[in-house]
Amino acid sequence: MKQLLILSGKGGTGKTTIAAAFIKLAAAKAYADCDVDAPNLHIVAGRTDKEMIKDYYGLPKAIINQELCIKCGICKAYCRFDAIEFKDNYNVDIFACEGCGVCAHFCPNKAISMQEAVAGELMLFKDNGVFSTAKLKMGSGTSGKLVSEVKKQLINNSIGTDFAIIDGSPGIGCPVIASLSGANTVLIVTEPSVSGNSDMERIISTARGFGAKIAVCVNKYDTNAANTEKIIEYCRKNCLPYVGSVPYDTEAVNAINKGVSVVEIDCPSGKAVRAIYKSTMKILKESI
């Protein structure tokens, strides 16, 4: 199964808007939202047929047995994350605990144990195409591992499907790296701003390390024509396919607020995204 991954170097570029449009145009039978810190593809995709919710266990958390605790303070002294507090008794702040286990190792009375903790929820929708997603619990880490579980869940439930569309996370951190693993083609959505240009270059550099084909498009290109031209020139110099420009369009906002994609209404942004989809799918078909 080929994977088309849609990324952006920063948040707010319109990545999920374009991903939702691609899913609609392709009548995709397999897709995923790997932005586990703030998943919202299900809103635009209109998915409510949640079939499965499964707890995801991340790093263990320290638990102090108050009956065994002798209040020596060694655990607090050794905790580099300041996760142990003292108010009459020693207690662990589960949001600060990173599960390293140092406190349990040095506790002289074995009053501390490491216990599994729910770090998020894995969700699967299957009624109208397989949609895999997850939501990381507030304060939890291991977002990259949760993204890997989202992709594994998608692949295991989409046997026989030709390709999948994946909405990745913004930035270049662990969830993005986990999303890039196994991707055949990466579409990078950027915007014509100074930060947009810089973050685009960072995500391109990251994606190149995974050997996937890379394409670039610009959203709201007409808000800064000069920077758009700089992006196009950057793609030309670096032999990257530039697959199109999407204009600033207030109708796109109205579509999203109604829970539909931009290609489901007659608007300038929808027409532009259709052209980008056609060019991107051609690149995906040519990928290994």
Phi, psi and omega in degrees: 000122178283148182240124172257115183254131180250121185232167171211148181287342180214166178281158174083013181273348183102016181302311182291327176299316180288322178299316180296322178293319178297319179299318180293315182295323182276350191048050189301136177266351179211125177203163186213152172248109182260011174273074190288343177286328181211067182289131178215007179298328181298333181291309180290326180283349177068033182269123177231000186272053184297119183263328185216135171234127182228132177295140175250126181259122180261226179292145177291160179242148179282137177234131181258124175278108185296334180288331180265341184293129179257008176058042180281336178084003180298320181300316180294322180294326183270346183284112182282349181260004182052041183269354182252126183245155177234115173218092188072315176227162174277131179223158182256129172279106186296337179284333180268336182294129180257005175072024184287334177084006181297319181299317180294324182294320186265353180297119185288341183247012179054040181273351183247133176233156178258122184237147179301143180226140178290123181254351181175186180233132170267134181232143180226132177243134186227353187296320183228070186089147182279124178234118181249135179204177179200163178227120179283137179290144181305131178084358181271152176256207179054038179297328178296319179294323179293322176299319178300323178292323177299315181291320179298317179297320178297311184295317181295336181255009182232033180298129181094355179275138185289317182208161179230148175253129184236125175269112184272185178270156172285161177092200181226019185279195185305316180297326178292316180298319177295323178294323183291333180299119179089356181286138178269320180225139179240121173261120180259122179260122180232177178228154186277062175235167180299313179292325178299317179296314182296314182291329176298315180296323179293317182287329175297315179299320179293314183294327181298331180292348182256000174074011179278156173287140185239134174231158184229141170224159181243128175263145182056043186300329185278002175281343176201086185299324182295316179290328175299317178297324178296321179294316179299318180293321177299316179296320180297314182293330183258014176055044178251131178297126173260114192260000174147170182233137178250127181284159171295130189213114179294336178293334177296320178296317179297320179297314181297319179296335177272355179079026177236160180275163184292341181273359178266357176232163179272101182208158181301319181293323179297319179295319180294319181294325176300318179293320178295320178300314181300315180292321181292319180294329176296319178294320180297318180295331180275349182285159182288000000 
